[in-house]
Amino acid sequence: MKRLALILALAAAPAQAQDWPREVYDPATEGAPADLVLPMPCGGAMAFQKVTVPVDASDPLADRRLRLGQTLDDTGYSDYLSPAFLRGSFTDAATGTTHYYIARYELTEGQYRALIGDCHAPERSDRLARGGLSWFDAVSLAQTYSEWLIAQRPPGLPVEDGVPGFVRLPTETEWEYATRGGARIEPTKFPDRTFFGDGDLRDYARHQAAGSGRGALGPVGLRKPNPLGLYDVYGNAEELMLDPFRLNAVGRAGGQVGGIVTRGGSVLSTPDQIYSAQRTEYPPFDPATGAPIAGATFGMRLVIATHIATSDAHLRAIRNRWDEIAGAEPDAAIAETDPLALLTGLIEAETDPGRQDALNELKLQFRRAGDRAQTAQSQSARATLLAGAVFVESLDNNAAAIAAKAANIRMLVDLQKNGNQTAFYARQVEKHVQEIGELRAAQATYLLSFRATLESLNADVAPTVRESAYAVLREEMSLAGRSALLRKLDRFWGDVEAYADRPDLGPDALLAMALD
């Protein structure tokens, strides 16, 4: 009853003007401000960062395949490498990709007070990360904040398809993707143990080390951020996750569902215990008393999300896309040649329940194989586009080197005409001519590979897959700050479209197209 009265009181109260100073809710004042700030009860606020998940948002079933975890045998049962899939709740109209929001900082004492209705003026201690939470406390706080936000509809609350977002604990995939840096970190660095590589952990985490945590939760935002602008993802409070613990069964989730999960380590963690894939399981209840487990270092970080079927129109789009991928109800014209359609007919005609079950299992395997093939084709298209951009860059550099050698030869020939050291200049000319020959041989190899990528993208990849892969890869490069390679990608994309009209270009014309 007490909680119900609190929720009703907070929901009924009008949204107060945000009167907390920025250093209380977004203390990293020296850096860029948060991507999004939402009000809280008691005039408080919470800062969030946008996490872009580059997928084709127009496809309601498109998601991003990730490889999370770490190749650590001693903890492989918990956090070994495994596939994961992710899509953001919100659509970015400008880029055609998806995103979600995650709190920039761990929940603080001040924010906790606001959510339980304690509205006295902010204090210095309000910047401390809030610990001592059980999983049930965290879910309850998210519920309270969601009800308040949806009732108040403050400006800036993300909306998808007319539906307002709500806050909840992050899934492990959302948390790890954001912690590693998401699309804002170099793809080659994404799998690393930590996002900062060989940097000093003390610069990024409050943990068990000399001059670091000293065992007590500290103020948020004092250490350096990760590439997404998130603070304290390592150390300080260990952060509660939405999903329960499951073992890693050599690259896949184990079948048994376990207790609660925290991620990121805490002030009590040693350096070797802090890395992006680290996971810890705890029992949800004290075996002796039955009370919910609320560890002194248990904290939380919220995400903003929505449910999936946000409207009837969106649900229809999902169903239509699923039918398209799964091959449901094929046209009569293709039913005679489509293996999945033939299998569907056999299942419908089969009267023996055992054989029908076996055929349904076979149909499921067909569909899984089709989904894997589609995912593989999309990944292959992105890789081929990236290779094409690299070949454009290589051809540019090669052409510049040939031009420089040719300029040197002209200069040496002019010097020979003056009659000075003609033998020396002749040897230099011969050397440059030989090097130009080597460069032209390399150019021929680059050009052969360049044509192969153009041919593969035009002949082996469906236009819709190719266009989606280009849009996603372009967004990835933009987020990672790869502006030079992005320009090469855009040039290569123009070449892909031009090659579709003239696939019989000779070597000279193909080279001119690549260098244009």
Secondary structure, DSSP 8 states (H G I E B T S, - for coil): -HHHHHHHHHHHS------S-HHHHS--TTS---SEEEE-GGG-EEEEEEEEE-S-TTSTT--EEEEES---GGGHHHH--EEEEE--SEEETTTTEEEEEEESS--BHHHHHHHTT------GGGGBB-----HHHHHHHHHHHHHHHHHH--TT--EETTEE-EEE---HHHHHHHHHTGGGS-TTTTTSSSTTTTS-GGGT-B-SSTTS-TTS--BTT-S---TTS---SSBSSEEE-SS----B-SSSB-SS--SEEEES--TT--GGG-STT-EEEE-SB-TTT--B---TTEE---EEE--S--SHHHHHHHHHHHHHHHT-S--HHHHTT-HHHHHHHHHHH---HHHHHHHHHHHHHHHHHHHHHHHHHHHHHHHHHHHHHHHHHHHHHHHHHHHHHHHHHHHHHHHHHTTSSHHHHHHHHHHHHHHHHHHHHHHHHHHHHHHHHHHHHHHTS-HHHHHHHHHHHHHHHHHTT-HHHHHHHHHHHHHHHHHHH-TT--HHHHHHHHH-
